Amino acid sequence: MSYNGWTNRATWNVALWIDNTEELYRQRVAASIKTAKDARRFVRRLWPDGYTPDGDYFGRANWQELADAWQEE
């Protein structure tokens, strides 16, 4: 099941917050994320409690999909 073009809601929500918040976007670009592990580590540093600012749990995010999308930019 996909959600708004992403693997699932968790993946979409992480991408939504990071790609649509200028400060987070700049941090992501500076982080040079290349792997799923990089993506997960970056997001965990932003939100160590495991939830995006709107309260969505991101534990099931597809980290590889996020890393791939962010590398394509």
Protein Blocks (a to p, Z undefined) as FASTA:
>chain_A
ZZehiablmlmmmmmmmmmgmklmmmmmmnopabfklmmmmmmmmmmnopafkopafklp
cfklmmmmmmmZZ
